[in-house]
């Protein structure tokens, strides 16, 4: 498969994700696409990103989430030097938390 064809397949995946209509469809899709371990890992990394963005220190994050220091470091590197994906999503996630009455992470 050419590099272009691989990129197009990736684009199809991401565009397909954007077509999911609600939380239930999204959960079902990711449960089919990913292993339980992969899902838990993504959920953990996202929680770490939220906590880092709130200024929580590594040791407190490690204790709260069980994430390894390597995982916390990797997420921190992505927050600071990544593709800015977290920067788009984290404010939205914080708004969702507020709407659900969970202002404190």
Backbone torsions as a table, in degrees:
resi	resn	phi	psi	omega
1	UNK	NA	135.3	-179.7
2	UNK	-75.7	162.7	178.6
3	UNK	-59.9	-38.6	179.5
4	UNK	-64.9	-43.2	179.6
5	UNK	-64.4	-38.9	177.3
6	UNK	-62.9	-42.5	179.0
7	UNK	-62.7	-41.8	179.9
8	UNK	-63.8	-38.1	177.4
9	UNK	-64.8	-40.7	176.6
10	UNK	-62.9	-42.9	178.8
11	UNK	-61.8	-38.1	178.8
12	UNK	-62.7	-42.9	177.6
13	UNK	-58.2	-53.0	-176.2
14	UNK	-64.6	-40.2	176.8
15	UNK	-64.8	-36.8	177.7
16	UNK	-65.5	-39.0	177.0
17	UNK	-59.9	-39.1	179.8
18	UNK	-65.9	-15.3	179.6
19	UNK	-87.3	-9.9	-179.4
20	UNK	-61.6	135.8	-168.9
21	UNK	-91.9	-25.9	-177.7
22	UNK	-157.9	177.7	-177.1
23	UNK	-59.8	-40.9	-179.0
24	UNK	-62.5	-45.9	177.0
25	UNK	-61.2	-41.8	-178.6
26	UNK	-63.2	-48.0	179.1
27	UNK	-59.9	-45.8	-178.6
28	UNK	-62.9	-41.8	179.9
29	UNK	-62.8	-48.5	-178.1
30	UNK	-69.0	-30.4	175.2
31	UNK	-65.5	-34.8	176.6
32	UNK	-76.1	-36.9	-175.0
33	UNK	-76.7	-38.0	-171.5
34	UNK	-115.3	157.4	171.5
35	UNK	-76.5	164.1	177.0
36	UNK	-58.3	-42.2	-179.9
37	UNK	-62.9	-41.0	178.4
38	UNK	-64.2	-42.4	178.4
39	UNK	-62.5	-47.0	-179.8
40	UNK	-61.9	-39.1	179.2
41	UNK	-64.0	-44.0	178.3
42	UNK	-65.4	-42.3	178.3
43	UNK	-61.5	-42.2	179.9
44	UNK	-64.7	-45.5	179.6
45	UNK	-61.2	-38.4	179.6
46	UNK	-67.4	-41.1	176.7
47	UNK	-62.2	-41.9	177.4
48	UNK	-60.0	-43.2	179.5
49	UNK	-61.7	-43.2	177.6
50	UNK	-59.8	-46.4	-178.2
51	UNK	-66.5	-42.3	177.0
52	UNK	-61.9	-39.8	-178.7
53	UNK	-67.6	-19.3	176.3
54	UNK	-91.9	0.3	176.4
55	UNK	89.4	10.5	179.8
56	UNK	-69.4	143.9	-178.2
57	UNK	-84.4	159.0	-175.0
58	UNK	-51.6	-50.0	-175.4
59	UNK	-61.3	-39.3	178.5
60	UNK	-68.2	-38.0	178.0
61	UNK	-66.3	-43.4	178.8
62	UNK	-58.3	-46.3	-178.8
63	UNK	-65.9	-41.0	-176.1
64	UNK	-74.3	-39.0	-172.4
65	UNK	-105.0	-22.1	-174.0
66	UNK	80.4	3.8	179.0
67	UNK	-68.5	146.4	177.4
68	UNK	-73.3	160.9	177.4
69	UNK	-63.7	-31.0	177.4
70	UNK	-65.2	-41.2	178.4
71	UNK	-65.7	-45.2	179.7
72	UNK	-61.5	-42.3	179.0
73	UNK	-63.7	-43.0	179.6
74	UNK	-62.6	-44.0	179.2
75	UNK	-64.4	-42.4	178.7
76	UNK	-60.9	-41.7	177.7
77	UNK	-61.7	-41.8	178.4
78	UNK	-65.0	-39.7	178.1
79	UNK	-61.2	-39.5	-174.8
80	UNK	-90.5	-31.7	-173.1
81	UNK	-130.7	10.4	-175.4
82	UNK	-82.9	-159.1	-175.9
83	UNK	-85.3	7.7	179.5
84	UNK	73.1	14.8	176.8
85	UNK	-62.7	-44.6	178.4
86	UNK	-61.1	-38.3	-176.7
87	UNK	-63.2	-27.4	177.7
88	UNK	-80.8	-39.3	-170.7
89	UNK	-88.6	-36.7	-175.1
90	UNK	-58.0	-44.0	176.9
91	UNK	-60.6	-36.1	178.6
92	UNK	-68.1	-39.8	178.8
93	UNK	-64.8	-40.0	179.0
94	UNK	-64.9	-35.9	176.9
95	UNK	-66.0	-40.3	176.7
96	UNK	-61.9	-43.2	178.0
97	UNK	-60.3	-43.1	178.3
98	UNK	-61.8	-43.9	179.4
99	UNK	-60.7	-29.9	179.6
100	UNK	-93.6	11.8	177.3
101	UNK	72.0	24.8	-179.1
102	UNK	-118.3	63.4	-177.0
103	UNK	-68.6	-30.6	176.6
104	UNK	-90.3	129.6	178.1
105	UNK	-77.5	NA	NA
